[in-house]
Amino acid sequence: MVDVRNGSRRIVLTGAAGGVGTMIRPLLAPLYPGLVLSDKVEPKDLLPDESFAAADLTRPQEVAAAVEGADSVIHLGGFSVEGPWESILQANIVGCYNLFEAARQAGVKRVVFASSNHAVGFYPRKRKIGTGVTVRPDSRYGVSKAFGEALAALYADKHGMIVTCVRIGNVGPRPLDVRRLSNWISPQDIVQLIRIGLEHPDIRFEILYGASDNAASWWDNSRARQLGYRPTGKAEDHRAHAEAEQARIGPDLVGDLFQGGTFCAAEFTNDVKRAGP
Ligand code: 15L
């Protein structure tokens, strides 16, 4: 891998003030000194080597200013759960377009795009899927992530941008419930995937699953492993905690069948036998 510790590459992290951004900043800081944090509001606790570039993703000029001179972008910014169409449209569709287009104009070489498991959330839990499957979004949010992956492919094919889409499961210190025993990823492991996206010499356009080494995984993440991903988190180490939390949550007749869980169940008006592939 290329040594980027000299800090000569300007790397921009969008969504830096959000949940995932906040968890991974301390891990990125020693790897990428000079990291530029971008968000609508400045995080309160900037580290000595971090700087801040304010940008609302819906405003092209602000996004252009944030990525000016950047070599690479880690794009976490946007709406991170299901929401009203107007919110998803602005933050995740318009915002994602603004980000890729500003990056192209600025000559950004690499983008790591935070996609989501909700782009494929309607696959049944009993099915193991690879990254080549047709998208099956489970929400307007999931559709926006599928859009982001399509946009990423366009910028890779048409403009030669090196883009890695990570279909992130759930990032946190441990799996929150039984569903997360399959899709959990530790902050350390997601940073490994981001490093692959920022540094691996052999990638052009990739879709990888953002999951730790989970025995109950629904995903074939062999491409990530080929690229050197060696996750250290193991969801099974936290099974007792996840099952205890699940007992408090109780059953969900729709969500429990599908990988996307409650995102599938929300606003669901279909017959479960007709949903999913
Ligand atoms: C996501 O994409 C969300 O950003 C996060 O809040 C979780 O809901 C996660 O998926 C999940 O599926 O657990």
Boltz pocket constraint, residues with backbone or C-beta under 6 A from the ligand:
constraints:
  - pocket:
      binder: B
      contacts: [[A, 80], [A, 81], [A, 115], [A, 116], [A, 117], [A, 118], [A, 168], [A, 169], [A, 170], [A, 171], [A, 183], [A, 259], [A, 260]]
      max_distance: 6.0
